Amino acid sequence: MKILVLMGVLSHLLVAVLADSPKYKPIVMWHGMGDSCCNPFSLGHFSKFLEEQMPTVYIKSLRIGNNSIEDIENGFFMNINDQVTLACKLIGEDPELKMGYNALGVSQGGLFLRAVAQRCPSPPMLNLISLGGPQQGVYGLPHCLYPTHEICDYLRRVLNVGAYWSWIQARFVQAEYWHDPMNEASYQTGSMFLADINNELQINTNYSDNLNRLRKLVLVKFTEDTMVQPKDSEWFGFYAPGQASTVLPLQKTKLYIEVRTSNFFVNIGSPESQEVGQVESDSADSWY
């Protein structure tokens, strides 16, 4: 059922994002937590679907590791900054992508691909579709999909106790986009990844400039998501500081009000951005 829902969402988004393309641009995909690049029940299935929708399109599904097992494990235990660096290398060395590509990320893959857009402008990412990507991070790990639940239980305990300890940040992927609204100061100074790409401490103008080069940023929120907490993070919303019940939309967050990352985020909520079609938001009545 979830695959069918996602197929419907993808069909709509592909038409919206790529309809004006005289020739289909290559597609780079990045999977979510607990998944791998070529799982026949997830991204492998997506690849076949996309090839049916866009004959002759070139698809590169990123594998972070030497095999699928390493790819899954690295989604939990390989520093995100190192993963993004490797992804940029894989993309940069692929001659099929040298003229630009479209990107599609699922769950944390949608967040990681935004980091690729901000840090690695060449070859250019043209459009980015984030399916359930936690763009403002998470404060909870309720539906972890590692093959053995003991790993998920261990991760939850570690993150609740010391998400911003340096050795945890260096070794646990989910800690690097753990956003604790009860302690914003610790998050801003301790997060090795999310606080950086969201310019929480200082503004990196290269990040702003590179993100603004995207033709379209499409954000899909799964309305019944039990993986990302809060699910509004998929649209750049997050908990109001100091508590974990009231969720603010992007337009009421520090990221928007103080223009912490770029005017691209201001444009997300502006009528002007909708008129030019740079930013699109969508939702699906399911979770992935």
Secondary structure, 3 states (H helix, E strand, C coil): CHHHHHHHHHHHHHHHHHCCCCCCCCEEEECCCCCCCCCCCCHHHHHHHHHHHCCCCCEEECCCCCCHHHHHHHHHHCCHHHHHHHHHHHHHCCHHHCCCEEEEEECHHHHHHHHHHHHCCCCCEEEEEEECCCCCCECCCCCCCCCCHHHHHHHHHHHHHHCCCHHHHHHCHHHHHECCCCCHHHHHHHCCCHHHHCCCCCCCHHHHHHHCCCCEEEEEEECCCCCCCCHHHHHCCEECCCCCCCEECHHHCHHHHCCCCCHHHHHHCCHHHHHHCCEEEEEECCCC
